[in-house]
């Protein structure tokens, strides 16, 4: 069987895989370095998690117009090289004895900025490389790679920090980013000229995206759900890290397993998504998988210590990610179908800004509440909020895109 995915797509896929691998290593390495090397507090771990989201919220606003006005490949290469230098700075500082918590915060935040730039540019570049009839196949390959490295990366990050130390772990991250840049540089197909950015200010661009979503009966509840789900995931994330490392006192290799193994559930869910969707329909699949995502996490605040706690954690978070793996591609398809092509950049920017803006605030609230009432109690609040966010999903399917509010004019 022939395929429309040529060598240039494979080079982009390789670059995305290397970028995902470096990011996944950081997921396991940076929190572990903060807790075990720098003895970070619960609030500091929340700040470390919040920093990436906060930078994302600031950058998401101008990102669409910024990418539209520039060639994609130089943007991606620059993002890779900046992240490579950032990750290399951590072992260098450790060797010099000057590594600090705030350096980790800076690396996390600016690294997240590079990830947003790279991800946005690579998604836009995919449209130039892959014909429309093969995009679903291409996106499926990118999604499977994302879940694969989210499975292996945190475990490798935790294990390498434990066995070989900070220097080797962060050096591998830097090498991954350099390999990604080399992959992008080998793409042969000429890029089209970027469009004229026009004269509208990026604040007007983002505001129009919110106006379009707010006026649409499907996009509005999707935006509310995406915002609150991301917010409560950010609430839960740093608290469960502290619970695993301190409450359950897991060694580094078990901590890596706890972060990595559940991602197999996401891989399974992404494989099941088209099959479930064909049986139930896209909208019903999105609704039920979205409602079921948070329920397994009700066990987290009550985890026992030792191996039993580790097993329960892996089972619960694996079940969450199976549901999330089913939900993500179907949710994206429903959102895309509800949005006219000419408004995609603005609507996507609005969704990104809302999710990344709420997440760091909720992560900080979680750290403050955990300091006041305890980690397990604050974790329970976050899990309940995560479950309730599923109730915001649209109950009915909108048959076709709806015209936006009159003041949300197209970009010229």
C-alpha positions in Angstrom: 0.0 0.0 0.0 1.4 3.4 -0.9 1.6 6.2 1.5 1.6 10.0 1.2 4.1 10.3 4.1 7.4 11.0 2.4 11.0 11.4 3.6 10.4 15.0 4.6 7.5 14.0 6.9 9.8 11.3 8.4 12.4 13.9 9.1 9.8 16.1 10.9 8.5 13.0 12.8 12.1 12.3 13.9 12.6 15.9 15.0 9.3 15.8 17.0 10.3 12.5 18.5 13.6 13.8 19.7 11.9 16.9 21.1 9.3 14.8 22.9 12.1 12.6 24.3 14.0 15.6 25.7 10.8 17.0 27.2 9.8 13.7 28.8 13.3 13.3 30.4 12.8 16.7 31.9 9.5 15.6 33.4 11.3 13.0 35.5 14.6 14.8 36.1 13.7 18.4 37.1 11.2 17.6 39.9 13.5 14.9 41.2 16.5 17.3 41.2 14.4 19.9 43.0 13.3 17.5 45.8 16.3 15.3 46.2 19.2 17.6 45.4 17.9 21.0 46.5 15.4 19.8 49.2 12.6 21.8 47.7 9.4 22.4 49.7 5.9 21.4 48.6 5.2 25.1 47.6 8.5 25.2 45.7 7.5 22.1 43.7 4.2 23.7 42.9 6.1 26.9 41.7 8.3 24.7 39.5 5.3 23.2 37.9 3.5 26.5 37.6 6.4 28.3 36.0 6.1 26.4 32.7 2.3 27.0 32.5 2.7 30.7 33.4 5.2 31.3 30.6 2.9 29.4 28.3 -0.1 31.7 29.1 2.0 34.8 28.4 3.3 33.4 25.1 0.1 31.8 23.8 -1.4 35.2 23.1 0.9 36.4 20.4 2.0 32.9 19.2 -0.4 32.5 16.3 0.4 35.8 14.6 4.1 35.3 15.3 4.2 31.9 13.6 2.0 33.0 10.7 4.5 35.7 9.8 7.7 33.6 9.8 9.1 30.5 8.1 8.5 27.5 10.3 11.8 25.6 10.1 14.1 28.4 11.3 11.7 28.9 14.2 11.8 25.2 15.2 15.6 25.0 14.9 16.1 28.1 17.1 13.7 26.7 19.7 15.6 23.4 19.8 19.0 25.0 20.2 17.8 27.4 22.9 16.4 24.4 24.8 19.6 22.4 24.3 21.6 25.3 25.9 19.1 25.6 28.8 19.3 21.9 29.7 23.1 21.9 29.4 23.2 24.8 31.9 21.9 22.6 34.8 24.8 20.1 34.9 27.3 22.9 34.3 25.9 24.8 37.3 25.9 21.6 39.4 29.5 21.0 38.6 30.4 24.5 39.6 28.4 24.2 42.8 26.0 27.0 42.0 22.8 25.2 41.0 19.8 26.8 42.6 16.0 26.2 42.7 15.4 29.4 40.7 17.7 28.2 37.9 15.5 25.1 37.7 12.4 27.4 37.5 14.0 29.4 34.7 15.0 26.2 32.8 11.4 24.9 33.2 9.8 28.1 32.1 12.0 29.0 29.2 12.1 25.4 28.1 8.3 25.4 28.1 8.4 28.5 25.9 10.6 26.7 23.5 8.2 23.8 23.5 5.3 26.0 22.7 7.1 27.7 19.8 8.4 24.3 18.4 5.0 22.6 18.8 3.1 25.5 17.1 5.5 25.8 14.2 5.7 22.0 13.6 1.9 21.7 13.6 1.7 24.5 11.0 4.5 23.1 9.0 2.8 19.7 8.9 0.1 21.2 6.6 2.8 22.1 4.1 4.3 18.6 4.1 1.3 16.3 4.2 -1.7 16.3 1.9 -5.0 16.5 3.6 -6.0 12.9 2.9 -3.0 11.7 4.9 -3.0 14.1 7.8 -5.0 11.8 10.1 -2.4 9.1 9.6 0.4 11.6 10.2 -1.1 13.0 13.3 -1.7 9.5 14.6 2.0 8.7 14.2 3.0 11.9 16.0 0.5 11.1 18.8 1.8 7.6 19.3 5.4 8.9 19.5 4.3 11.5 22.1 2.8 8.7 24.3 5.8 6.4 23.8 8.3 9.0 25.0 6.0 10.0 27.9 6.1 6.3 28.8 9.8 5.9 28.7 11.1 9.4 29.4 10.1 10.0 33.0 11.3 6.5 34.0 14.6 7.1 32.2 14.9 10.5 33.7 14.4 9.3 37.3 16.6 6.3 36.8 19.5 8.2 35.1 19.5 10.9 37.8 19.6 8.2 40.4 22.3 6.1 38.7 24.4 8.5 36.8 23.5 11.9 38.2 22.3 15.2 36.9 25.1 15.8 34.4 24.3 12.7 32.2 20.5 13.2 32.4 20.5 16.8 31.2 23.3 16.1 28.7 21.0 13.5 27.1 18.2 16.1 27.0 20.5 18.6 25.2 21.6 15.9 22.7 17.9 15.2 22.0 17.2 18.8 21.1 20.3 19.0 18.9 19.2 15.9 17.1 15.8 17.5 16.6 17.4 20.6 15.1 19.5 18.5 12.7 16.3 16.6 11.6 14.5 19.8 10.8 17.5 21.2 8.9 17.4 18.1 6.6 13.9 18.7 5.3 14.2 19.3 1.6 10.9 20.7 0.5 10.9 24.5 0.0 8.8 26.5 2.5 6.1 28.8 1.1 6.4 32.5 1.7 4.8 33.4 5.1 1.6 35.5 4.7 1.5 39.2 5.3 0.9 39.6 9.1 -1.5 42.6 8.5 -2.0 45.5 10.9 -4.2 44.0 13.7 -2.7 43.9 17.2 -2.2 40.4 18.6 -4.6 41.3 21.6 -7.4 41.9 19.1 -6.5 38.6 17.5 -6.8 36.6 20.7 -9.9 38.6 21.8 -11.6 37.6 18.6 -10.8 33.9 19.4 -12.6 34.2 22.7 -15.6 36.0 21.1 -15.9 33.2 18.5 -15.8 30.5 21.2 -18.2 32.3 23.5 -20.8 32.7 20.8 -20.7 29.0 19.7 -22.9 26.4 21.5 -20.2 23.6 21.1 -17.0 25.6 21.4 -18.1 27.5 24.6 -18.5 24.3 26.8 -15.4 22.8 25.2 -13.5 25.9 26.2 -14.8 25.8 29.8 -14.0 22.1 30.1 -10.5 22.4 28.6 -9.7 25.3 30.9 -10.9 23.7 34.1 -9.5 20.2 33.3 -6.1 21.7 32.6 -6.4 23.8 35.8 -7.1 20.8 38.0 -4.5 18.6 36.3 -2.0 21.4 37.3 -3.5 21.4 40.8 -3.0 17.6 41.2 0.4 17.3 39.5 2.8 18.8 42.0 0.8 17.4 45.0 1.0 13.8 43.6 4.7 14.2 43.1 5.2 15.2 46.7 2.9 12.4 47.8 4.9 9.8 45.9 8.3 11.1 46.9 7.6 11.9 50.6 4.2 10.4 51.6 5.0 7.0 50.0 8.8 7.6 50.1 9.3 5.9 46.7 12.9 5.5 45.6 13.9 7.2 42.3 13.4 4.1 40.1 9.9 3.5 41.5 9.1 7.2 41.1 10.1 6.9 37.4 7.8 3.8 37.0 5.0 5.7 38.6 5.3 8.5 36.1 6.0 6.4 33.1 3.8 3.3 33.2 0.5 5.1 33.1 1.4 6.6 29.8 0.9 3.2 28.3 -2.8 3.8 29.0 -2.6 6.9 26.8 -1.1 4.8 24.0 -3.9 2.3 24.4 -6.5 5.0 24.5 -5.2 6.6 21.3 -5.4 3.2 19.6 -8.9 2.6 20.8 -10.2 6.1 19.9 -11.2 5.5 16.3 -12.7 2.1 17.1 -14.8 3.5 20.0 -15.8 6.5 17.9 -17.0 4.3 15.0 -19.2 2.4 17.4 -20.6 5.2 19.5 -20.1 8.3 17.3 -17.6 11.1 17.9 -19.8 13.2 20.2 -20.9 10.4 22.5 -17.3 9.1 22.6 -16.0 12.5 23.6 -18.8 12.9 26.3 -18.4 9.6 28.0 -14.6 9.5 27.9 -14.5 13.0 29.2 -16.8 12.2 32.1 -14.8 9.1 33.0 -11.3 10.7 33.0 -11.3 11.8 36.6 -13.1 9.1 38.5 -10.1 6.7 38.9 -8.1 9.4 40.7 -10.5 9.3 43.7 -8.1 6.7 45.2 -5.1 9.0 45.2 -5.7 10.9 48.5 -6.0 7.5 50.2 -3.0 5.7 48.9 -1.2 3.4 51.4 2.6 3.4 51.6 5.0 1.0 49.9 4.4 -1.2 46.8 0.6 -1.3 47.4 0.4 2.4 47.0 2.6 2.4 43.9 0.4 -0.3 42.3 -2.8 1.5 43.1 -1.4 4.8 41.7 -0.3 3.2 38.5 -3.7 1.5 38.0 -5.6 4.7 38.7 -3.6 7.0 36.5 -3.4 4.4 33.7 -7.3 4.3 33.7 -7.3 8.1 33.6 -5.0 8.1 30.6 -6.9 5.4 28.7 -9.9 7.7 28.9 -7.8 10.7 28.0 -6.2 8.9 25.1 -9.7 8.2 23.7 -10.8 11.7 24.5 -8.0 13.8 23.0 -8.3 13.0 19.2 -12.1 12.9 19.3 -12.2 16.2 21.2 -9.8 17.7 18.6 -12.0 16.5 15.7 -15.2 17.9 17.3 -13.5 21.2 17.9 -12.1 21.4 14.4 -15.4 20.5 12.8 -17.1 23.2 14.9 -14.6 25.9 13.8 -14.4 27.5 10.4 -11.0 27.2 8.7 -10.5 31.0 8.6 -10.9 31.2 12.4 -8.7 28.3 13.4 -5.7 30.3 14.5 -7.7 32.6 16.8 -9.8 29.9 18.3 -6.7 27.7 19.0 -4.9 30.6 20.5 -7.9 31.3 22.8 -8.1 27.6 24.0 -4.3 27.6 24.6 -4.3 30.9 26.5 -7.3 29.8 28.7 -5.8 26.5 29.6 -2.2 27.7 30.2 -3.4 30.8 32.0 -5.5 28.9 34.6 -3.1 26.0 35.1 -0.2 27.9 37.0 -2.7 29.7 39.2 -4.3 26.5 40.3 -0.9 24.9 40.8 0.0 27.7 43.2 -3.4 27.5 44.9 -2.8 23.8 45.4 0.6 24.4 47.0 -0.8 27.0 49.4 -3.8 24.8 50.3 -1.5 21.8 50.9 0.7 23.9 53.1 -2.4 24.9 55.2 -4.4 21.6 55.4 -2.1 18.8 54.1 -1.1 17.2 50.8 -3.7 14.5 50.8 -6.6 16.8 51.7 -5.6 19.3 49.0 -5.3 16.5 46.5 -8.9 15.4 47.2 -10.1 18.9 46.4 -8.3 18.8 43.1 -9.6 15.3 42.1 -13.2 16.4 42.8 -12.7 19.5 40.7 -11.3 17.4 37.9 -14.3 15.1 37.9 -16.8 18.0 37.9 -15.1 19.6 34.9 -16.4 16.8 32.8 -20.0 17.9 33.4 -19.3 21.0 31.3 -18.9 19.1 28.1 -21.6 19.8 25.5 -24.5 17.4 25.7 -25.6 18.0 22.1 -23.7 18.1 18.8 -23.8 21.3 16.7 -24.3 20.2 13.1 -22.2 22.8 11.4 -19.9 25.8 12.3 -21.7 28.8 13.6 -21.0 32.3 12.4 -19.1 34.2 15.1 -20.1 37.4 16.8 -20.2 40.3 14.4 -17.2 42.1 16.0 -14.9 39.0 15.5 -13.8 40.0 12.0 -11.4 37.9 10.0 -7.7 38.8 10.0 -6.7 40.9 6.9 
